[in-house]
Amino acid sequence: MNLFMPILGAVLLVPFLIAGIPGRRPSKRRATKPPRSRDRLSLISGAVGILVILVLVRQMGTWTPETLWSWFALVALAALALAGMAFRGYSRPWIRPDRPAPVRIGVTGVIALIGAVVVGTLTL
């Protein structure tokens, strides 16, 4: 059985799974360390990244009836990461106040364009 690509996909999904974990309450944080929050545009970029990872693993992996279970496990991990990101996204600002809006919107657009090119190229 060739499980390299599903394992690689699971490892690449770990940062997205961690992004969906709720953080500590502000009262429990140290006063010296400012909270690190993500904005909604970074969550959108992360969702595009998850889609690219799934397409990459699906197209590059060797899938047999024996390894099909690993594909479903990987899709479940991706769905869990997306659900966590969606659950945490409503309370976040669209763009963080400390970042310039045009640059952040442009970066999100470029990431979406690169993701669309990768998905389009691999699925042809």
Salt bridges, closest charged atoms under 4 A:
ASP39 OD2 - ARG104 NE 3.49
ASP98 OD2 - ARG96 NH2 2.80
